[in-house]
Amino acid sequence: MRTETEIVIEAWNTVLFEKFCRFRPLLTRGLERHGEELLRRRPPRYATRVLDVGCGFGDTTRHIAALIGRGGTAVGVDCASNFIENAELDARTEGTDNSRFFVGDVQTCDLQGPYDYVFSRFGTMFFSLPGAAFRNIRRALVPGGTLNLVVWRRREDNTWLHAAEQCVKQIVPVVSHDQTNAVHCGPGPFSLAGPDLVSDLLRASGFTRVGFDRFDTDICIGRDLDDAVEFAIALGPAGEIVRLAGDVGRALEADVRAALRETLQPFARKDGVWAPSSTWLVHAENPGESPLS
């Protein structure tokens, strides 16, 4: 029987990878605002070693590589080998010599440290064992090294995902992960939305000086309304509901598309469909040696 982690990795290597490739320009442009804001507020120092957790296509890793200069190294890790293959290809194409990538489960693998700075843009919310992952990350940091995360705040403040989810729930029956054999993304994008929960996890993992900064911005979820509907039905909680419902979800797709179009219409502008998003920019420090080391 497959473990929960194996199921999640398969999802990111197959159905989710294919959908992320399909909507890659929309995702990278939409999500980069949050990652760049964290890097603006808390940039890594020049000529240091940086780990990018859940690097996906590696766009953030390559950006960090440019920030730290050729004297530093930016290392991207992701559980999905398909993402890493794409990241390595893009790095070679762009000539990003001070970046490298490897496939690994951050919860358990050797992270090939030590690092001065760990970054993650939406790469930590899908851990089945977040405590194990954060302990492993801390062990890979030098004393005084910092952890810097972008995670979604509560769903009610992320209309770009929540409006579509609420719409689809009124049409398609929700199937939980344990009711289907289909692969799934893991705990979901809002698993680390609560600052008390995240603070407890980080402190229990040995981190200190834990802090949170809120960042809100509208992000583009479609070049036009048709594009936004396709995006919503493919990815995020709404897309997951439709996919996990199987034949029932497929039979209701026409109704779902019509309802999503009505739901997303108020967010349409001349330059695309834009909706509110909100994140926590989380920072913490590895104090050095402790009983957890």
Secondary structure, 3 states (H helix, E strand, C coil): CCCHHHHHHHHHHCHHHHHHHHCHHHHHHHHHHHHHHHHHHCCCCCCCEEEEECCCCCHHHHHHHHHHCCCCEEEEEECCHHHHHHHHHHHHHHCCCCEEEEECCCCCCCCCCCEEEEEEECCCCCCCCHHHHHHHHHHCEEEEEEEEEEEECCHHHCHHHHHHHHHHHCCCCCCCHHHCCCCCCCCCCCCCCCHHHHHHHHHHCCCEEEEEEEEEEEEEEECCHHHHHHHHHHCHHHHHHHHHCCHHHHHCHHHHHHHHHHHHHHHEECCEEEEEEEEEEEEEECCCCCCCC
